[in-house]
Amino acid sequence: MIVAVPAEEQKLDSPLCVSFGRAPYYCIFDTEKQKSSFIANEAAQSPGGAGIQAAQDLVDAKITTLITFRLGENAAKVLHAANVTLLKALNLSIADNINAMQENKLAELDAIHAGFHHAH
């Protein structure tokens, strides 16, 4: 299983970023290898649609699960289409959230919101 977690810093003891699309980094954790890596979120600086772009980048990175506090509905659609499991984050470090997930202690994410779309 390949898990993605929005991260404030490139450290496993970093807190999760509350924003999915604007997170500076994503922690990518491979549960089989028990290895983590961090990727910069290229979409964070975009004026709009950051969540959609970030979701697509993570799908391209072959993730199977996302742990996050909340998600915009357009980003959720991209992830649902790729059969990515969405889990609700705990207000703990990245490492603690990954451990909780491996112990099946995370609930399914139900906080899908309309997204923060800028009117053009």
C-alpha positions as CSV (number, residue, x, y, z in Angstrom):
1,M,0.0,0.0,0.0
2,I,1.3,3.5,-0.9
3,V,0.0,6.2,1.5
4,A,0.1,9.9,1.0
5,V,-0.1,12.5,3.8
6,P,0.0,16.3,3.4
7,A,3.0,17.5,5.4
8,E,4.1,20.9,6.8
9,E,7.8,19.7,6.9
10,Q,9.8,16.9,5.4
11,K,10.0,15.0,8.6
12,L,7.9,12.1,10.0
13,D,7.4,13.9,13.3
14,S,6.0,16.9,11.4
15,P,2.4,17.8,11.9
16,L,0.0,17.2,9.0
17,C,-0.9,20.2,6.9
18,V,-4.6,21.0,7.4
19,S,-4.9,22.0,3.7
20,F,-4.7,19.2,1.2
21,G,-4.1,21.2,-2.0
22,R,-1.9,23.9,-0.4
23,A,0.3,21.5,1.6
24,P,4.0,22.3,1.0
25,Y,4.9,18.6,0.9
26,Y,3.4,15.2,0.8
27,C,4.8,12.3,2.7
28,I,4.7,9.1,0.5
29,F,4.9,6.0,2.7
30,D,5.3,2.5,1.3
31,T,3.8,0.0,3.9
32,E,5.5,-3.0,2.3
33,K,9.0,-1.5,2.4
34,Q,8.2,0.6,5.6
35,K,9.9,3.5,3.8
36,S,8.9,7.1,3.5
37,S,9.9,9.8,1.1
38,F,8.7,13.4,0.7
39,I,7.7,15.2,-2.5
40,A,7.2,18.9,-2.9
41,N,3.6,19.9,-3.8
42,E,4.1,21.7,-7.2
43,A,0.4,22.7,-7.1
44,A,0.6,24.7,-3.9
45,Q,1.5,27.9,-5.7
46,S,-1.2,27.7,-8.4
47,P,-3.9,30.4,-8.2
48,G,-6.7,27.9,-8.4
49,G,-7.4,24.2,-8.6
50,A,-4.5,23.3,-6.4
51,G,-6.4,20.4,-4.8
52,I,-7.3,18.9,-8.2
53,Q,-3.7,19.2,-9.5
54,A,-2.3,17.8,-6.2
55,A,-4.7,14.9,-6.3
56,Q,-3.7,14.1,-9.9
57,D,0.0,14.3,-9.0
58,L,-0.6,11.8,-6.1
59,V,-2.6,9.5,-8.4
60,D,0.4,9.6,-10.8
61,A,2.6,8.7,-7.9
62,K,0.5,5.5,-7.6
63,I,-0.8,6.1,-4.1
64,T,-3.6,3.8,-2.8
65,T,-4.5,5.7,0.3
66,L,-4.7,9.4,1.4
67,I,-4.7,10.5,5.0
68,T,-6.0,14.1,5.4
69,F,-8.2,16.3,7.5
70,R,-10.5,17.4,4.7
71,L,-10.7,17.5,1.0
72,G,-12.4,19.5,-1.7
73,E,-15.0,17.7,-3.8
74,N,-13.1,18.1,-7.1
75,A,-9.9,16.6,-5.6
76,A,-12.0,13.8,-4.0
77,K,-13.5,13.0,-7.5
78,V,-10.0,12.6,-8.9
79,L,-9.0,10.3,-6.0
80,H,-12.3,8.3,-6.1
81,A,-11.8,7.8,-9.8
82,A,-8.4,6.2,-9.1
83,N,-9.9,4.1,-6.3
84,V,-7.8,5.8,-3.6
85,T,-9.0,5.2,-0.1
86,L,-9.6,8.4,1.9
87,L,-8.9,8.3,5.6
88,K,-9.5,11.0,8.2
89,A,-6.4,12.3,9.9
90,L,-5.8,12.5,13.6
91,N,-4.4,15.7,15.0
92,L,-1.0,13.9,15.5
93,S,2.3,13.6,13.7
94,I,2.6,12.0,10.2
95,A,4.3,8.9,11.8
96,D,1.5,8.6,14.4
97,N,-1.1,8.8,11.6
98,I,0.7,6.1,9.5
99,N,0.9,3.9,12.6
100,A,-2.8,4.4,13.4
101,M,-3.7,3.5,9.8
102,Q,-1.6,0.3,9.9
103,E,-3.6,-0.6,13.1
104,N,-6.9,0.1,11.3
105,K,-7.6,3.0,13.7
106,L,-8.4,5.7,11.2
107,A,-12.0,6.4,10.1
108,E,-13.1,7.0,6.5
109,L,-12.9,10.6,5.5
110,D,-16.4,12.2,5.5
111,A,-15.3,15.8,5.4
112,I,-15.6,16.5,1.7
113,H,-16.3,20.2,1.2
114,A,-17.3,22.2,-1.9
115,G,-13.7,23.4,-2.3
116,F,-12.4,26.9,-2.2
117,H,-13.0,28.0,-5.8
118,H,-12.1,31.5,-6.9
119,A,-14.7,33.2,-9.0
120,H,-13.3,34.2,-12.4
